[in-house]
Amino acid sequence: MQYRDPASLALAAGMEMIASLLSFGNGRIKELTYLGLCGLTFPIKFLDCAFINKQAVFSSAPGFCIVVQKSE
């Protein structure tokens, strides 16, 4: 699987940070704030279309995926 969604990655990190700051430690408020931010900022995800099949984007991947198969 190729990772090619840098706008979505930045958006998710930003929304998480903003929701955490505005919730003042209240989990329910954080959930509602995050949901509201998702609704307001979803058009930004369309910026990811510009990065389809671009090799330069792979450096922004947040982690690794390892596939392991158990031997019999």
C-alpha positions as CSV (number, residue, x, y, z in Angstrom):
1,M,0.0,0.0,0.0
2,Q,1.3,3.4,-0.9
3,Y,1.0,6.4,1.4
4,R,0.1,9.5,-0.5
5,D,-2.2,11.6,1.7
6,P,0.0,14.4,3.2
7,A,-2.8,16.9,3.4
8,S,-5.0,14.5,5.3
9,L,-2.1,13.7,7.6
10,A,-1.5,17.4,8.4
11,L,-5.2,18.0,8.7
12,A,-5.7,15.1,11.2
13,A,-2.8,16.2,13.3
14,G,-4.0,19.8,13.4
15,M,-7.6,18.9,14.2
16,E,-6.4,16.6,17.1
17,M,-4.3,19.4,18.5
18,I,-7.0,22.0,18.3
19,A,-9.7,19.7,19.7
20,S,-7.4,18.8,22.6
21,L,-6.7,22.5,23.4
22,L,-10.3,23.5,23.2
23,S,-11.7,20.6,25.3
24,F,-9.8,21.5,28.5
25,G,-9.5,17.8,29.4
26,N,-13.2,16.9,28.8
27,G,-13.3,13.8,26.5
28,R,-16.9,14.4,25.3
29,I,-16.1,18.0,24.3
30,K,-13.0,16.9,22.5
31,E,-15.0,14.3,20.5
32,L,-17.6,16.9,19.5
33,T,-15.0,19.5,18.7
34,Y,-13.1,17.0,16.5
35,L,-16.3,16.0,14.8
36,G,-17.1,19.6,14.1
37,L,-13.6,20.3,12.7
38,C,-13.9,17.3,10.5
39,G,-17.1,18.7,9.0
40,L,-15.6,22.2,8.5
41,T,-12.3,21.1,7.0
42,F,-13.1,18.1,4.8
43,P,-12.6,20.0,1.5
44,I,-8.9,20.4,2.4
45,K,-8.5,16.6,1.9
46,F,-9.0,17.2,-1.9
47,L,-5.5,18.7,-1.9
48,D,-4.3,15.1,-1.7
49,C,-5.2,14.6,-5.3
50,A,-2.2,16.6,-6.3
51,F,0.1,14.0,-4.7
52,I,-1.2,10.8,-6.3
53,N,1.8,8.8,-7.6
54,K,4.4,11.3,-6.5
55,Q,7.5,9.7,-5.0
56,A,8.4,12.8,-3.0
57,V,5.4,12.3,-0.7
58,F,6.8,9.0,0.8
59,S,9.0,10.9,3.2
60,S,5.9,12.3,5.0
61,A,4.6,8.8,6.0
62,P,3.9,8.7,9.7
63,G,5.1,5.2,10.2
64,F,5.7,1.8,8.8
65,C,3.5,-1.2,7.9
66,I,5.0,-4.6,8.5
67,V,3.2,-7.7,7.1
68,V,4.1,-10.9,8.9
69,Q,3.1,-14.4,8.1
70,K,3.2,-17.2,10.6
71,S,5.0,-20.3,9.4
72,E,3.3,-23.6,9.9
